[in-house]
Amino acid sequence: MKAAVITERGATPQIQEFAPPQPQAGAVLINVDTAGLGGWDVLGAYRLGVEYPCVIRGEGVGHTTDGKRVYFGERSVLPWGAWAEQTLVPEEEVWEVPDGVDDRTAIAMGIAATGALVPLEAANIQAGEKVLILGATGTLGQIALQLARYLGAGHVSAAARDKSSLDKLLARGICDSVVALGTEDDAAALKADAGEGYDVVLDLVCGQPMLNALKATRWGARIMTIGTGAGREVQLDMAHLLFRTLSVVGTGQRPPADREQIWRRLLTISAEQNIEIDYLDFDFDDAATAWETQVNGPHAKITARLR
């Protein structure tokens, strides 16, 4: 079968022939229709300890051998993954897609949207509060902006480095203000936007941007950190955390049944609230280009149609 194959750590995947999976107990054989790609895939953490060659893991939508249309996350049985004509997935990670939900929405409401909803709900947003999404232009950030408003935020701010992408978010009305980072004084720019201070910060990048955002919060603020794209280590002045709460939230370690229920909630919310995100659709044969695009930060959800 054709698959996007990684031959060694750090290599860009290439389309080539790969041995198809064989049925095994406790797993479901899936004919893949649409594959998704995200930041976690190109970081490669899931490949620790696996043997090469292996398929890009990813997430996707496909059909089981008995014809059911299903979503599956990035937990395919190694060495297989979503970026192949067929994959093999543990039974508990295979979730039937409701009628009327398109492939791209099913994928986007999986890993990315779960990563937004879980920490935002943990922050316990109160009606009218001011919420900052730090690193807002990616898929997770775009969804988080809209979920923050759904959860009761009175003002939603988007901060990131790409001003053009921020301006597009503002023009679409999915945020109330934007802050372009990368200035001589990002902390001052965030304070100017925050007014009396942010009540909640969803931090998708960590590093210095998180420290700058912390300075723009008010007493009682909740800072939820779920990403490390701007750095894993910070030198934190505890005075800036006084009367505030900083939480590091893991979103992917919940039992499969819990994650499925979150996903189904998000499908409903997406339809009711008309959640909008940007997509970049690639031909499956262009998997290498899709991979490099994700590495460079596409500000969109990458998908590829296989059939």
Phi and psi in degrees as GROMACS dihedral restraints (atoms count N, CA, C in turn):
[ dihedral_restraints ]
;  ai    aj    ak    al  type     phi  dphi    fc
    3     4     5     6     1   -82.8    20    10
    4     5     6     7     1   140.1    20    10
    6     7     8     9     1  -153.8    20    10
    7     8     9    10     1   155.8    20    10
    9    10    11    12     1   -89.1    20    10
   10    11    12    13     1   107.4    20    10
   12    13    14    15     1  -109.9    20    10
   13    14    15    16     1   134.2    20    10
   15    16    17    18     1   -99.7    20    10
   16    17    18    19     1   122.1    20    10
   18    19    20    21     1   -92.7    20    10
   19    20    21    22     1   -22.0    20    10
   21    22    23    24     1  -160.3    20    10
   22    23    24    25     1   161.1    20    10
   24    25    26    27     1   -57.9    20    10
   25    26    27    28     1   130.4    20    10
   27    28    29    30     1    87.8    20    10
   28    29    30    31     1    -7.0    20    10
   30    31    32    33     1   -80.4    20    10
   31    32    33    34     1   148.1    20    10
   33    34    35    36     1   -76.4    20    10
   34    35    36    37     1   130.6    20    10
   36    37    38    39     1   -63.8    20    10
   37    38    39    40     1   149.3    20    10
   39    40    41    42     1  -130.4    20    10
   40    41    42    43     1   147.2    20    10
   42    43    44    45     1   -75.5    20    10
   43    44    45    46     1   126.0    20    10
   45    46    47    48     1  -156.8    20    10
   46    47    48    49     1   174.9    20    10
   48    49    50    51     1   -74.8    20    10
   49    50    51    52     1   140.5    20    10
   51    52    53    54     1  -144.2    20    10
   52    53    54    55     1   143.2    20    10
   54    55    56    57     1   -61.8    20    10
   55    56    57    58     1   127.6    20    10
   57    58    59    60     1   -70.5    20    10
   58    59    60    61     1   153.7    20    10
   60    61    62    63     1   -70.9    20    10
   61    62    63    64     1   153.2    20    10
   63    64    65    66     1  -110.5    20    10
   64    65    66    67     1   147.4    20    10
   66    67    68    69     1   -55.5    20    10
   67    68    69    70     1   144.3    20    10
   69    70    71    72     1  -148.7    20    10
   70    71    72    73     1   156.4    20    10
   72    73    74    75     1   -61.4    20    10
   73    74    75    76     1   136.9    20    10
   75    76    77    78     1    82.6    20    10
   76    77    78    79     1     3.5    20    10
   78    79    80    81     1  -132.8    20    10
   79    80    81    82     1   158.6    20    10
   81    82    83    84     1  -116.0    20    10
   82    83    84    85     1   129.8    20    10
   84    85    86    87     1   -84.3    20    10
   85    86    87    88     1   127.4    20    10
   87    88    89    90     1  -126.2    20    10
   88    89    90    91     1   131.7    20    10
   90    91    92    93     1   -86.4    20    10
   91    92    93    94     1   115.1    20    10
   93    94    95    96     1   -79.5    20    10
   94    95    96    97     1   130.2    20    10
   96    97    98    99     1   -96.8    20    10
   97    98    99   100     1   -49.5    20    10
   99   100   101   102     1  -136.6    20    10
  100   101   102   103     1   132.9    20    10
  102   103   104   105     1  -112.5    20    10
  103   104   105   106     1   144.1    20    10
  105   106   107   108     1  -113.6    20    10
  106   107   108   109     1   156.1    20    10
  108   109   110   111     1  -133.2    20    10
  109   110   111   112     1   140.8    20    10
  111   112   113   114     1  -141.1    20    10
  112   113   114   115     1   178.0    20    10
  114   115   116   117     1   -59.6    20    10
  115   116   117   118     1   -37.0    20    10
  117   118   119   120     1   -63.3    20    10
  118   119   120   121     1   -32.6    20    10
  120   121   122   123     1   -64.7    20    10
  121   122   123   124     1   -45.8    20    10
  123   124   125   126     1   -77.3    20    10
  124   125   126   127     1   -21.9    20    10
  126   127   128   129     1   -64.0    20    10
  127   128   129   130     1   -32.6    20    10
  129   130   131   132     1    82.2    20    10
  130   131   132   133     1     8.2    20    10
  132   133   134   135     1   -60.4    20    10
  133   134   135   136     1   -32.5    20    10
  135   136   137   138     1   -68.4    20    10
  136   137   138   139     1   -14.0    20    10
  138   139   140   141     1   -90.0    20    10
  139   140   141   142     1    -0.8    20    10
  141   142   143   144     1   -58.5    20    10
  142   143   144   145     1   126.3    20    10
  144   145   146   147     1    83.3    20    10
  145   146   147   148     1    -2.0    20    10
  147   148   149   150     1   -90.3    20    10
  148   149   150   151     1   162.9    20    10
  150   151   152   153     1   -96.1    20    10
  151   152   153   154     1   149.7    20    10
  153   154   155   156     1  -102.5    20    10
  154   155   156   157     1   153.0    20    10
  156   157   158   159     1   -76.9    20    10
  157   158   159   160     1   157.2    20    10
  159   160   161   162     1  -144.6    20    10
  160   161   162   163     1   162.1    20    10
  162   163   164   165     1   -88.0    20    10
  163   164   165   166     1   146.6    20    10
  165   166   167   168     1   -51.4    20    10
  166   167   168   169     1   129.8    20    10
  168   169   170   171     1   -73.8    20    10
  169   170   171   172     1   -66.3    20    10
  171   172   173   174     1    59.5    20    10
  172   173   174   175     1  -166.1    20    10
  174   175   176   177     1  -138.8    20    10
  175   176   177   178     1   166.1    20    10
  177   178   179   180     1  -172.4    20    10
  178   179   180   181     1  -177.0    20    10
  180   181   182   183     1  -127.9    20    10
  181   182   183   184     1   139.2    20    10
  183   184   185   186     1  -159.6    20    10
  184   185   186   187     1  -166.1    20    10
  186   187   188   189     1  -123.1    20    10
  187   188   189   190     1   137.0    20    10
  189   190   191   192     1   -75.5    20    10
  190   191   192   193     1   170.1    20    10
  192   193   194   195     1   -66.3    20    10
  193   194   195   196     1   -19.0    20    10
  195   196   197   198     1   -97.6    20    10
  196   197   198   199     1    12.6    20    10
  198   199   200   201     1    93.6    20    10
  199   200   201   202     1     1.2    20    10
  201   202   203   204     1   -75.8    20    10
  202   203   204   205     1   137.2    20    10
  204   205   206   207     1   -88.9    20    10
  205   206   207   208     1   124.2    20    10
  207   208   209   210     1  -135.9    20    10
  208   209   210   211     1   154.1    20    10
  210   211   212   213     1  -102.1    20    10
  211   212   213   214     1   146.6    20    10
  213   214   215   216     1  -141.8    20    10
  214   215   216   217     1   141.4    20    10
  216   217   218   219     1   -86.4    20    10
  217   218   219   220     1  -168.2    20    10
  219   220   221   222     1   -86.2    20    10
  220   221   222   223     1    47.7    20    10
  222   223   224   225     1  -126.8    20    10
  223   224   225   226     1    34.1    20    10
  225   226   227   228     1   -59.0    20    10
  226   227   228   229     1   153.1    20    10
  228   229   230   231     1   -65.9    20    10
  229   230   231   232     1   121.5    20    10
  231   232   233   234     1   -66.6    20    10
  232   233   234   235     1   144.6    20    10
  234   235   236   237     1   -94.6    20    10
  235   236   237   238     1    16.7    20    10
  237   238   239   240     1   -88.0    20    10
  238   239   240   241     1   167.5    20    10
  240   241   242   243     1  -162.9    20    10
  241   242   243   244     1  -175.7    20    10
  243   244   245   246     1   -68.7    20    10
  244   245   246   247     1   -28.3    20    10
  246   247   248   249     1   -87.3    20    10
  247   248   249   250     1    61.8    20    10
  249   250   251   252     1  -158.4    20    10
  250   251   252   253     1   162.4    20    10
  252   253   254   255     1   -65.4    20    10
  253   254   255   256     1   -29.0    20    10
  255   256   257   258     1  -138.4    20    10
  256   257   258   259     1   151.9    20    10
  258   259   260   261     1  -143.6    20    10
  259   260   261   262     1   169.5    20    10
  261   262   263   264     1  -127.3    20    10
  262   263   264   265     1   125.3    20    10
  264   265   266   267     1  -131.7    20    10
  265   266   267   268     1   137.8    20    10
  267   268   269   270     1   -54.7    20    10
  268   269   270   271     1   141.5    20    10
  270   271   272   273     1   -52.8    20    10
  271   272   273   274     1   -41.5    20    10
  273   274   275   276     1   -70.9    20    10
  274   275   276   277     1   -12.0    20    10
  276   277   278   279     1   -99.8    20    10
  277   278   279   280     1     7.7    20    10
  279   280   281   282     1  -110.5    20    10
  280   281   282   283     1   117.8    20    10
  282   283   284   285     1  -123.9    20    10
  283   284   285   286     1   127.5    20    10
  285   286   287   288     1   -68.1    20    10
  286   287   288   289     1   133.6    20    10
  288   289   290   291     1   -84.6    20    10
  289   290   291   292     1   128.4    20    10
  291   292   293   294     1   -64.3    20    10
  292   293   294   295     1   152.2    20    10
  294   295   296   297     1   -59.1    20    10
  295   296   297   298     1   142.4    20    10
  297   298   299   300     1    89.6    20    10
  298   299   300   301     1    -6.5    20    10
  300   301   302   303     1   -98.7    20    10
  301   302   303   304     1   120.3    20    10
  303   304   305   306     1   -76.3    20    10
  304   305   306   307     1   164.0    20    10
  306   307   308   309     1   -58.9    20    10
  307   308   309   310     1   -45.5    20    10
  309   310   311   312     1   -64.4    20    10
  310   311   312   313     1   -40.8    20    10
  312   313   314   315     1   -66.1    20    10
  313   314   315   316     1   -42.7    20    10
  315   316   317   318     1   -57.3    20    10
  316   317   318   319     1   -39.1    20    10
  318   319   320   321     1   -72.9    20    10
  319   320   321   322     1   -47.2    20    10
  321   322   323   324     1   -64.5    20    10
  322   323   324   325     1   -32.1    20    10
  324   325   326   327     1   -83.1    20    10
  325   326   327   328     1     4.7    20    10
  327   328   329   330     1   -85.2    20    10
  328   329   330   331     1  -103.0    20    10
  330   331   332   333     1   -66.3    20    10
  331   332   333   334     1   -47.1    20    10
  333   334   335   336     1   -65.1    20    10
  334   335   336   337     1   -50.8    20    10
  336   337   338   339     1   -67.8    20    10
  337   338   339   340     1   -35.5    20    10
  339   340   341   342     1   -61.4    20    10
  340   341   342   343     1   -40.2    20    10
  342   343   344   345     1   -63.6    20    10
  343   344   345   346     1   -21.5    20    10
  345   346   347   348     1   -89.6    20    10
  346   347   348   349     1   -45.6    20    10
  348   349   350   351     1   -68.6    20    10
  349   350   351   352     1   -43.7    20    10
  351   352   353   354     1   -59.2    20    10
  352   353   354   355     1   -51.7    20    10
  354   355   356   357     1   -70.0    20    10
  355   356   357   358     1   -32.7    20    10
  357   358   359   360     1   -66.2    20    10
  358   359   360   361     1   -39.4    20    10
  360   361   362   363     1   -68.4    20    10
  361   362   363   364     1   -36.5    20    10
  363   364   365   366     1   -65.0    20    10
  364   365   366   367     1   -27.4    20    10
  366   367   368   369     1   -72.8    20    10
  367   368   369   370     1   -16.0    20    10
  369   370   371   372     1    55.4    20    10
  370   371   372   373     1    58.6    20    10
  372   373   374   375     1   -59.7    20    10
  373   374   375   376     1   130.9    20    10
  375   376   377   378     1   -98.0    20    10
  376   377   378   379     1   152.5    20    10
  378   379   380   381     1   -54.4    20    10
  379   380   381   382     1   127.8    20    10
  381   382   383   384     1    88.5    20    10
  382   383   384   385     1    -4.3    20    10
  384   385   386   387     1   -70.2    20    10
  385   386   387   388     1   159.4    20    10
  387   388   389   390     1   -97.8    20    10
  388   389   390   391     1   123.0    20    10
  390   391   392   393     1  -119.9    20    10
  391   392   393   394     1   134.4    20    10
  393   394   395   396     1  -110.9    20    10
  394   395   396   397     1   129.6    20    10
  396   397   398   399     1  -104.0    20    10
  397   398   399   400     1   113.8    20    10
  399   400   401   402     1   -98.3    20    10
  400   401   402   403     1   113.9    20    10
  402   403   404   405     1    91.6    20    10
  403   404   405   406     1    47.7    20    10
  405   406   407   408     1   -85.3    20    10
  406   407   408   409     1    -8.6    20    10
  408   409   410   411     1   -87.8    20    10
  409   410   411   412     1   -12.6    20    10
  411   412   413   414     1   -78.3    20    10
  412   413   414   415     1  -179.3    20    10
  414   415   416   417     1   -59.2    20    10
  415   416   417   418     1   -49.9    20    10
  417   418   419   420     1   -60.9    20    10
  418   419   420   421     1   -42.7    20    10
  420   421   422   423     1   -64.1    20    10
  421   422   423   424     1   -42.4    20    10
  423   424   425   426     1   -61.0    20    10
  424   425   426   427     1   -42.4    20    10
  426   427   428   429     1   -66.7    20    10
  427   428   429   430     1   -41.7    20    10
  429   430   431   432     1   -61.7    20    10
  430   431   432   433     1   -39.0    20    10
  432   433   434   435     1   -56.3    20    10
  433   434   435   436     1   -43.8    20    10
  435   436   437   438     1   -76.9    20    10
  436   437   438   439     1   -34.3    20    10
  438   439   440   441     1   -70.1    20    10
  439   440   441   442     1   -34.1    20    10
  441   442   443   444     1   -60.1    20    10
  442   443   444   445     1   -42.7    20    10
  444   445   446   447     1   -67.5    20    10
  445   446   447   448     1   -40.8    20    10
  447   448   449   450     1   -59.2    20    10
  448   449   450   451     1   -35.2    20    10
  450   451   452   453     1   -83.7    20    10
  451   452   453   454     1     0.9    20    10
  453   454   455   456     1   116.2    20    10
  454   455   456   457     1    -0.2    20    10
  456   457   458   459     1   -58.4    20    10
  457   458   459   460     1   140.5    20    10
  459   460   461   462     1   -88.5    20    10
  460   461   462   463     1   -26.0    20    10
  462   463   464   465     1  -146.2    20    10
  463   464   465   466     1   127.3    20    10
  465   466   467   468     1  -117.9    20    10
  466   467   468   469     1   121.3    20    10
  468   469   470   471     1  -108.0    20    10
  469   470   471   472     1   142.8    20    10
  471   472   473   474     1  -114.4    20    10
  472   473   474   475     1   129.1    20    10
  474   475   476   477     1  -127.8    20    10
  475   476   477   478     1   136.9    20    10
  477   478   479   480     1  -169.7    20    10
  478   479   480   481     1   178.8    20    10
  480   481   482   483     1   -88.3    20    10
  481   482   483   484     1   -26.3    20    10
  483   484   485   486     1   -89.4    20    10
  484   485   486   487     1   101.0    20    10
  486   487   488   489     1   -64.6    20    10
  487   488   489   490     1   -38.0    20    10
  489   490   491   492     1   -60.7    20    10
  490   491   492   493     1   -44.3    20    10
  492   493   494   495     1   -67.4    20    10
  493   494   495   496     1   -37.4    20    10
  495   496   497   498     1   -62.3    20    10
  496   497   498   499     1   -43.8    20    10
  498   499   500   501     1   -62.1    20    10
  499   500   501   502     1   -34.2    20    10
  501   502   503   504     1   -67.2    20    10
  502   503   504   505     1   -39.7    20    10
  504   505   506   507     1   -61.9    20    10
  505   506   507   508     1   -42.7    20    10
  507   508   509   510     1   -64.6    20    10
  508   509   510   511     1   -42.5    20    10
  510   511   512   513     1   -64.4    20    10
  511   512   513   514     1   -31.1    20    10
  513   514   515   516     1   -79.9    20    10
  514   515   516   517     1   -10.5    20    10
  516   517   518   519     1    81.1    20    10
  517   518   519   520     1    17.4    20    10
  519   520   521   522     1   -95.0    20    10
  520   521   522   523     1     3.4    20    10
  522   523   524   525     1  -145.9    20    10
  523   524   525   526     1   164.5    20    10
  525   526   527   528     1   -99.5    20    10
  526   527   528   529     1   -22.4    20    10
  528   529   530   531     1  -158.2    20    10
  529   530   531   532     1   162.4    20    10
  531   532   533   534     1  -133.0    20    10
  532   533   534   535     1   152.9    20    10
  534   535   536   537     1  -131.8    20    10
  535   536   537   538     1   115.6    20    10
  537   538   539   540     1   -84.0    20    10
  538   539   540   541     1   119.0    20    10
  540   541   542   543     1   -87.6    20    10
  541   542   543   544     1   168.2    20    10
  543   544   545   546     1    97.2    20    10
  544   545   546   547     1    17.5    20    10
  546   547   548   549     1   -89.3    20    10
  547   548   549   550     1  -178.8    20    10
  549   550   551   552     1   -69.1    20    10
  550   551   552   553     1   -25.2    20    10
  552   553   554   555     1  -145.1    20    10
  553   554   555   556     1    82.4    20    10
  555   556   557   558     1   -64.9    20    10
  556   557   558   559     1   -35.0    20    10
  558   559   560   561     1   -60.2    20    10
  559   560   561   562     1   -42.2    20    10
  561   562   563   564     1   -65.9    20    10
  562   563   564   565     1   -39.3    20    10
  564   565   566   567     1   -63.7    20    10
  565   566   567   568     1   -40.8    20    10
  567   568   569   570     1   -68.5    20    10
  568   569   570   571     1   -40.7    20    10
  570   571   572   573     1   -62.0    20    10
  571   572   573   574     1   -39.4    20    10
  573   574   575   576     1   -63.7    20    10
  574   575   576   577     1   -37.5    20    10
  576   577   578   579     1   -74.4    20    10
  577   578   579   580     1   -34.3    20    10
  579   580   581   582     1   -75.3    20    10
  580   581   582   583     1   -22.5    20    10
  582   583   584   585     1    64.5    20    10
  583   584   585   586     1  -116.7    20    10
  585   586   587   588     1   -75.4    20    10
  586   587   588   589     1    -6.3    20    10
  588   589   590   591     1   123.9    20    10
  589   590   591   592     1   147.4    20    10
  591   592   593   594     1   -73.5    20    10
  592   593   594   595     1   142.7    20    10
  594   595   596   597     1   -88.8    20    10
  595   596   597   598     1   -33.6    20    10
  597   598   599   600     1  -138.2    20    10
  598   599   600   601     1   135.6    20    10
  600   601   602   603     1  -122.7    20    10
  601   602   603   604     1   122.2    20    10
  603   604   605   606     1   -98.0    20    10
  604   605   606   607     1   109.4    20    10
  606   607   608   609     1  -100.4    20    10
  607   608   609   610     1   114.0    20    10
  609   610   611   612     1  -100.3    20    10
  610   611   612   613     1     1.0    20    10
  612   613   614   615     1  -128.7    20    10
  613   614   615   616     1   -25.4    20    10
  615   616   617   618     1    60.4    20    10
  616   617   618   619     1  -152.2    20    10
  618   619   620   621     1    61.8    20    10
  619   620   621   622     1  -153.5    20    10
  621   622   623   624     1   -62.4    20    10
  622   623   624   625     1   -36.5    20    10
  624   625   626   627     1   -57.4    20    10
  625   626   627   628     1   -38.9    20    10
  627   628   629   630     1   -64.6    20    10
  628   629   630   631     1   -42.0    20    10
  630   631   632   633     1   -63.6    20    10
  631   632   633   634     1   -39.3    20    10
  633   634   635   636     1   -65.0    20    10
  634   635   636   637     1   -42.3    20    10
  636   637   638   639     1   -66.0    20    10
  637   638   639   640     1   -36.2    20    10
  639   640   641   642     1   -58.2    20    10
  640   641   642   643     1   -36.2    20    10
  642   643   644   645     1   -69.0    20    10
  643   644   645   646     1   -16.5    20    10
  645   646   647   648     1  -101.0    20    10
  646   647   648   649     1    12.6    20    10
  648   649   650   651     1   -96.7    20    10
  649   650   651   652     1   163.1    20    10
  651   652   653   654     1  -103.7    20    10
  652   653   654   655     1   167.7    20    10
  654   655   656   657     1   -57.3    20    10
  655   656   657   658     1   138.0    20    10
  657   658   659   660     1    90.2    20    10
  658   659   660   661     1    -1.1    20    10
  660   661   662   663     1   -67.7    20    10
  661   662   663   664     1   150.0    20    10
  663   664   665   666     1  -116.3    20    10
  664   665   666   667     1   123.5    20    10
  666   667   668   669     1  -110.9    20    10
  667   668   669   670     1   117.8    20    10
  669   670   671   672     1  -110.5    20    10
  670   671   672   673     1   112.3    20    10
  672   673   674   675     1  -103.9    20    10
  673   674   675   676     1   126.0    20    10
  675   676   677   678     1  -131.8    20    10
  676   677   678   679     1     0.5    20    10
  678   679   680   681     1  -138.1    20    10
  679   680   681   682     1   165.4    20    10
  681   682   683   684     1  -136.0    20    10
  682   683   684   685     1    24.2    20    10
  684   685   686   687     1   -62.2    20    10
  685   686   687   688     1   -25.6    20    10
  687   688   689   690     1  -101.3    20    10
  688   689   690   691     1     8.1    20    10
  690   691   692   693     1   135.2    20    10
  691   692   693   694     1   140.3    20    10
  693   694   695   696     1   -92.7    20    10
  694   695   696   697     1   -19.2    20    10
  696   697   698   699     1  -113.4    20    10
  697   698   699   700     1   136.6    20    10
  699   700   701   702     1  -132.0    20    10
  700   701   702   703     1   148.1    20    10
  702   703   704   705     1  -103.2    20    10
  703   704   705   706     1    97.9    20    10
  705   706   707   708     1   -96.2    20    10
  706   707   708   709     1   125.3    20    10
  708   709   710   711     1   -83.9    20    10
  709   710   711   712     1   112.9    20    10
  711   712   713   714     1   -61.1    20    10
  712   713   714   715     1   -20.3    20    10
  714   715   716   717     1   -62.4    20    10
  715   716   717   718     1   -31.9    20    10
  717   718   719   720     1   -73.8    20    10
  718   719   720   721     1   -16.3    20    10
  720   721   722   723     1   -97.9    20    10
  721   722   723   724     1    -1.1    20    10
  723   724   725   726     1   -58.9    20    10
  724   725   726   727     1   127.7    20    10
  726   727   728   729     1    62.7    20    10
  727   728   729   730     1    26.2    20    10
  729   730   731   732     1  -130.9    20    10
  730   731   732   733     1   166.9    20    10
  732   733   734   735     1  -124.5    20    10
  733   734   735   736     1   126.4    20    10
  735   736   737   738     1  -112.1    20    10
  736   737   738   739     1   122.0    20    10
  738   739   740   741     1  -125.0    20    10
  739   740   741   742     1   137.4    20    10
  741   742   743   744     1  -101.9    20    10
  742   743   744   745     1   118.6    20    10
  744   745   746   747     1  -112.0    20    10
  745   746   747   748     1   123.9    20    10
  747   748   749   750     1   -96.0    20    10
  748   749   750   751     1   131.0    20    10
  750   751   752   753     1  -109.0    20    10
  751   752   753   754     1    -9.6    20    10
  753   754   755   756     1  -106.5    20    10
  754   755   756   757     1     0.8    20    10
  756   757   758   759     1   -97.3    20    10
  757   758   759   760     1     8.9    20    10
  759   760   761   762     1   -74.8    20    10
  760   761   762   763     1   156.3    20    10
  762   763   764   765     1   -58.2    20    10
  763   764   765   766     1   150.1    20    10
  765   766   767   768     1   -54.0    20    10
  766   767   768   769     1   -39.9    20    10
  768   769   770   771     1   -63.6    20    10
  769   770   771   772     1   -37.0    20    10
  771   772   773   774     1   -66.6    20    10
  772   773   774   775     1   -43.7    20    10
  774   775   776   777     1   -66.3    20    10
  775   776   777   778     1   -34.3    20    10
  777   778   779   780     1   -64.4    20    10
  778   779   780   781     1   -42.6    20    10
  780   781   782   783     1   -64.4    20    10
  781   782   783   784     1   -39.0    20    10
  783   784   785   786     1   -61.6    20    10
  784   785   786   787     1   -44.7    20    10
  786   787   788   789     1   -60.1    20    10
  787   788   789   790     1   -43.0    20    10
  789   790   791   792     1   -67.5    20    10
  790   791   792   793     1   -38.2    20    10
  792   793   794   795     1   -59.4    20    10
  793   794   795   796     1   -43.5    20    10
  795   796   797   798     1   -66.9    20    10
  796   797   798   799     1   -35.1    20    10
  798   799   800   801     1   -61.0    20    10
  799   800   801   802     1   -40.7    20    10
  801   802   803   804     1   -67.4    20    10
  802   803   804   805     1   -46.3    20    10
  804   805   806   807     1   -60.6    20    10
  805   806   807   808     1   -42.8    20    10
  807   808   809   810     1   -58.5    20    10
  808   809   810   811     1   -42.2    20    10
  810   811   812   813     1   -71.1    20    10
  811   812   813   814     1   -43.4    20    10
  813   814   815   816     1   -69.9    20    10
  814   815   816   817     1   -36.6    20    10
  816   817   818   819     1   -99.4    20    10
  817   818   819   820     1    -0.8    20    10
  819   820   821   822     1    54.5    20    10
  820   821   822   823     1    52.5    20    10
  822   823   824   825     1   -60.9    20    10
  823   824   825   826     1   128.8    20    10
  825   826   827   828     1  -119.8    20    10
  826   827   828   829     1   133.5    20    10
  828   829   830   831     1  -137.9    20    10
  829   830   831   832     1   163.6    20    10
  831   832   833   834     1   -86.6    20    10
  832   833   834   835     1   144.3    20    10
  834   835   836   837     1  -123.8    20    10
  835   836   837   838     1   150.5    20    10
  837   838   839   840     1  -123.6    20    10
  838   839   840   841     1   115.5    20    10
  840   841   842   843     1  -102.5    20    10
  841   842   843   844     1   127.7    20    10
  843   844   845   846     1  -115.9    20    10
  844   845   846   847     1   153.4    20    10
  846   847   848   849     1   -70.3    20    10
  847   848   849   850     1   144.1    20    10
  849   850   851   852     1   -56.7    20    10
  850   851   852   853     1   -36.0    20    10
  852   853   854   855     1   -66.0    20    10
  853   854   855   856     1   -15.2    20    10
  855   856   857   858     1   -97.7    20    10
  856   857   858   859     1    31.6    20    10
  858   859   860   861     1   -58.2    20    10
  859   860   861   862     1   -36.9    20    10
  861   862   863   864     1   -63.4    20    10
  862   863   864   865     1   -41.3    20    10
  864   865   866   867     1   -67.6    20    10
  865   866   867   868     1   -40.8    20    10
  867   868   869   870     1   -59.5    20    10
  868   869   870   871     1   -42.7    20    10
  870   871   872   873     1   -61.3    20    10
  871   872   873   874     1   -48.7    20    10
  873   874   875   876     1   -65.6    20    10
  874   875   876   877     1   -34.7    20    10
  876   877   878   879     1   -62.9    20    10
  877   878   879   880     1   -42.6    20    10
  879   880   881   882     1   -65.2    20    10
  880   881   882   883     1   -39.5    20    10
  882   883   884   885     1   -57.8    20    10
  883   884   885   886     1   -38.2    20    10
  885   886   887   888     1   -85.3    20    10
  886   887   888   889     1    -1.8    20    10
  888   889   890   891     1    82.4    20    10
  889   890   891   892     1    91.4    20    10
  891   892   893   894     1   -84.9    20    10
  892   893   894   895     1   -11.4    20    10
  894   895   896   897     1    55.5    20    10
  895   896   897   898     1    34.4    20    10
  897   898   899   900     1  -166.3    20    10
  898   899   900   901     1   161.0    20    10
  900   901   902   903     1   -86.0    20    10
  901   902   903   904     1   125.0    20    10
  903   904   905   906     1   -90.3    20    10
  904   905   906   907     1   130.4    20    10
  906   907   908   909     1  -135.6    20    10
  907   908   909   910     1   161.0    20    10
  909   910   911   912     1  -141.9    20    10
  910   911   912   913     1   135.1    20    10
  912   913   914   915     1   -92.4    20    10
  913   914   915   916     1   127.6    20    10
  915   916   917   918     1   -98.5    20    10
  916   917   918   919     1   -29.9    20    10
